[in-house]
Amino acid sequence: QQGSFASGGAFGQNIGLNFGQEGFSSQFGNLDAGDDGAIIESQQLSSSQGASVDLPCRLAPSDDMKWQKEGGSLPDRATQVRTALRIERVTVEDSGKYICTSQGRMQYVTLMVERVTA
């Protein structure tokens, strides 16, 4: 598996991840404070249909950590692995905004699944 990692280095900078063989890319957004002072971090991931994807949650692990999908339920193929949400064999329907919450903080991860055409 090939991979690359780049960082702006300072708090709130953009971080990019690319994994060449799996058709997977990631872009971290800036950190913002929510209305209640909790840190909200947004991240965008893209993947090819049929791949397995791990949506990372960079919040501190806790007993109350959970994942949910905005406007719907998690796919049946989704399992939590440590702090990440793993979705096996992603489909275009899995695209959307996922929310990780832990200790009153939240992180948004937007997944874009691209249809594979022959």
Summary of the structure (lengths in Angstrom):
residues: 118
radius of gyration: 14.3
end to end distance: 23.5
largest distance: 47.5
contacts: 320
relative contact order: 0.22
helix: 5%
strand: 53%
